[in-house]
Amino acid sequence: MAQQVQGVIARAKGEPVRIETITVPDPGPGEAVVKVQACGVCHTDLHYREGGINDDFPFLLGHEAAGVVQSVGEGVTEVAPGDFVILNWRAVCGQCRACLRGRPQYCFDTHNAKQKMTLADGTELSPALGIGAFAEKTLVAAGQCTKVDPEASPAAAGLLGCGVMAGIGAAINTGEVGRGDSVAVIGCGGVGNAAVVGARLAGAAKIIAVDIDDKKLRTAEGLGATHTVNSRTTDPVEAVRELTGGNGADVVIEAVGRPETYEQAFYARDLAGTVVLVGVPTPEMRIELPLLDVFGRGGALKSSWYGDCLPSRDFPMLIDLYRQGRLDLDAFVTETIALEDVEKAFERMHHGDVLRSVVMF
């Protein structure tokens, strides 16, 4: 039987979000209903509210979540009712050319639940990133549920569903940071600081955090940065080179998503070094670089989408590190809030006051 629960809805571009009653259908074939325990307030949710993703209003916001499977549809074998899961927004198909080549993290045909959640009047909702977890319960494709250790804190575990995984994966999966490498991270919000953590986990010898906010830089130090650079007062390219013997960093991770910071990343890397773009640009942004510099410096220019993660591989591994005390996911939880506080959390995000506000149910 379909269930009615409370969820956070964005009705129109730029309007404050509101809590409304939504209808969650019983799971169909390949689907699952998850009782949400925690959901982080991610900048992507704000992008949805501002119309920066698309205009398929109304949106059911929230996507960075953990919870317990309540029920599953026909043919679901990967999870069962009672399983503690982290939700992901890239359920792999297993059949596309990337999956068949053994690279499911690059799946070209990821999918979501086929049924739609609705408002009480029957209006269909667009769930953020196919999840819609600012709700007491949500309907997803079963492949969007990754079973992990149930002893993990839901508030911390859910953050792997998006921002923290994006940053850690940018360092470990995309940037392939190795033992003894030098790494610079430009932009020390939630994703950038997660990249700092990823570089530390990978064994980087030098981790240089770059930002214009001293408060964010202090947070980066607490998470493993060995050096900090305030790029409001210091040329970050020169600073990174000076800290790396005049050479530049082996890997530079750009976690802002702007042309000027990407150019800084390009010139702050060593010859044959790697630039990783994990910051999300907007459609109108363009970059201009001398092609000779692109050719002459060698190395690799990469983009990192969701940290090039494979949830079934990466989520359980990272939760194990968390449970062992080797990955401090709790440090990313600045505050826990109620469902009705999401709009206020967007405001705090604007002011850079939080790494993550996390809605608890």
N, C-alpha and C positions, 0 to 999 in steps of 0.2 A: 504494500500500500504506500502511495506517495506520502511524503512527510512535509510538514510546513515548519520552517525554522526562520531565524532572524539572520539577515545578511546586510553587508554594506554595499550600497548601490550608488553608482555615478549615473545620474539621469541625463546630464547634458554637459557640454564642454564648459569647464571652468566653474561649474556650480558646486557648492559644498556637497559632500557626500551625505547620505542619509541612511538610517537603518530601516529596512522594510521587511515584510514577510515574503519569503520565497518558497516555492514548491520544489522539492527534490524528488524526482521519480524513483521508483524501484530500479535497481541496476538491470540493464539488458545484457545480451551476450557480450562478453569481453569487458564489462564495466564493473565498477565497485562504488559503493557509498562509504565515505570515510567520515567518522566523527572527529572533527578538528579539535586538537588540544592547544595548539599554538600556531600563530602566523605572524611573521615579521612584516613590518611596514617598509616596503622597498620603493625606491625612487621610480621603478617601472609602474607601480600602481598610480603614482602621481602623474606620470606620462599619460596613462589611460584617461584619467580624469580631465587632463588638459587637452585631450584630443590628439596627443602626439603619436599615438600608435595607429589608430584608425578612428572612424566615426560610427562604429557599430554600437552606439548607445541603445539601451542602458547596459552598463557593465556591472557585473558582480566582481568586485575587486578582491585582491589577496591571492598570493600564489606561493609564498615562501613558508611552507607549512609542514607540520608533523601531526599525526593523529593515529586513531585506531580504526581498522577496517570493521565496518558494521555488517555489511552484507555484500555478496558478490553475485554476478550474473552467470548465466550458462557458459560453460567452457573455460571458466577462470581457474587456473591451477597454480599460478605463481604466488598468490596470497590467499588468505582465508580469514573469516571473521575472527577478530581478536588479535590479529597481527598489528604490531606497532610499526608504522611506516613513515617514511619521508616522501612527500609528493614531489614529482619532477614534471617539467613541462615538455619532455622529449621522449615519449614512449616509442621505442624503436620498432620498426615494422618487421625486420628479419628477412625481408625479401628484396629490397632495393639493391642497386649495384654496390653501394657502400657496404651494406650489411653482408652481401654475398662475398665481398672481398675481404671479410674479416675486420671491417672498420665500422662497427655499428655506432660508434660515437659520432660519426658523420652522416648518420641515416638521413636520406633525402625524403622520407615519407613518414615522418613522425605523426602521431595521431592523438586525438582526444576522444572523450565520450561522444557517442553519436546522438544520444538524446539531449534535449535542452532542459535546463532548469528555467523556471519561469517566475514572474511576479504572480501575486494572488489572482490578478485579473487575466492571466494567461499570456501576458507579454513575455516573449522569449528573451533570455538574458545572454549576454556575451561574457563568459567567464574569463578573467584575466589569465593570459597564457594557458588557456584551456583548463584552469583549475578552479578559481573562484573560491578562495579559502577564508575570506573574511565572513564566514558563516559557520553556524554551529555544525552543519554537515554539508558535504559537497559530493557531487557525482563526477567521477573521473574514469578514464580508461584504466583498466587494471594494470597495464604496463606503466602507468604513471606512479604506481605505488612501489616503493623499494623497502623491503623488510629489513629492519636493523635491530640492534640490541635494545630491548624494551626498558633497560635500566637507564638509558640516556635521558637527560632532561629534554622534554618536548620543546621548550623555548630555545635551547641551544641547537638541538638536532634539526629543527625546521629551517634554520638559516642555511644549511647545506643545500636546501632546495633551490637557491638562486645565488644571492650575492657573494656569500662566503665561498661557495664552490667555484664561482666564476673567477674570483681572485686567486684562490689556491691553485686551481687548474691552469690559470694563465701562466703561473710560474712553473709548475711541475709538468703539466701535460703539454702545453703549447710551447713555452719557453725552454723546456727541457733543462732547467737549471741543474747544474751538477755540483758535486763536492768541490769546494774551493773557488767557485765562480764569484765574480763580482756582479751585483744586481742593483739597478736603480729603479725605483718605483715612483712615477710622476702622478701625483694625485692620491691623497691618503684619506679618502672616505672609506666606507665599508669595504668596497671591492679592492681598493688599493692596499688597505691594511691587511686584507686577507692575502693579497699577493706577497706582502712582507712575510706573513706567517708561512706561506708556501715556500718562499725562498729559504727561510730558516729550516723548514722541514727537509728540504732537498740538500742541505749542507752548504749553502753559500757562505763564503768567508767574509764577504763585505756586502752589506745591504744598506743602500743609500735611499732614504725617504725624502721626497721632494714635494713641497706644498707651499701655499701662501699663508697658511694658518698655523701658528705655533702650537695651538692646542692639539690639532690633528697630528702634528709632528711629535709631540710628547706621547701621544697614544701609540704612534708607530714605534717609538723607542721602546715602550713597554711591551710591544709585541715582537720585538726582535731586530729592529733597525739598528745598525751599528753607527750610522751617521745620519744627520738630518741637514737639509738645505731649505731655507726659506727663499723661494724664488721671487718673492715680492721685492726683496732687497739685494738678492745675489743672482748673478747669471748662472742658471742651473747647469748649462752645458760646461762652462768653465769649471764650476765647482765639482761636478762629477769627474771630469778629466783630472783635476788636481788630486782628487781622492783615489784615483786609480793609476797613479804614476804617469799621468799625462796621456793615457791611452783611451780612456772611455770604458764603460762597463761591458761585461760579456753579454748581459741581457738587460734591456731596458723595457720596462712594462709601463705603457701609457694607460692610465686608468681615469682619464678625464674625458676624452672623446672630443678634442678640439684641434683644429689645424695647427695652431701655434705650439701647443704642447706636444703634438705628434712630431713637428719639426725639431723641437728640443730633444725628443727621444731619439730621433734619427741621428742627430749629430753628437749625442751623448754616448753613443755605443762605440765600442772598439771596432777596429777593422775586422771584418768577418764576424761581427757580433750580430745579435738578434734583437729586433724590435717586435714587441707584442702589443697590439692594440686591443684592449679589453674595454676601454671607455666607449660609450655608445654615442656616436655623432648624430646630428640631425640631417635630413635629406639635402638641405641646401649647402652643406659644408663642402669645401674643396681644398685640396692641398696642391702646392706647386713646389717641386724639388728639381734641381738640375739632374737630368738623366745621367750625366757623366758621374755625378756623385753616387747615384744609385748603383751604377755599374762598377765604379772604381772602389767602393767601400766593401763590396762583396757581402757575405752574410745573408741574413734572411729577414724579410719583412712579413710578419704574420698577423692575422687577426684571430682572436680567441672568442668563440661563441659558446657561452655556458662553460667556459674553462675546458673546452674539448673533453668534457667528462662523459663517462659511461656510468650512469647512476648505479646499475647493478654491481659494478666493480668498485666504484669510488666511494659511494656513501657508506657501505659497511666498513670499509678500510678506515675511513676518516673517523667514524664513530668509535671504532676500536682504539684508535690513537687518542681520541677524546677520553674514553673510559680509562685508558692507561695513564692519563695525566700528561700526555705528550702534545696535545693540541687543545689550547684553551679557547674553546668555543664560547664559554660563558663570558669571556672578556668582550664579546661583540654585543651582548645584551645590555644595552644602556638602561632600559627601563621596561617593565611589563605594564600593560594598560588594558583597559576594558574595550569592548567592541565600539562603544559610543565615543571613544577618544581618538579614533583614526584621523579625523579632520585636524585635530590639535597636533597629532603626530606629524602630519604633513607640514605644519607651520614650524615645528621644531627642526624638521629636516632642512627646511629652507635656511635656517639660521646656523646650521652645522653643529647643533648641540648634541646630536646623538650618532652613534654608529648604527644601532637598531632599536627602535621601539617594537615590542613584541606583544601582540594581542593574545591574551590567555583566556581560555574558555572553561 
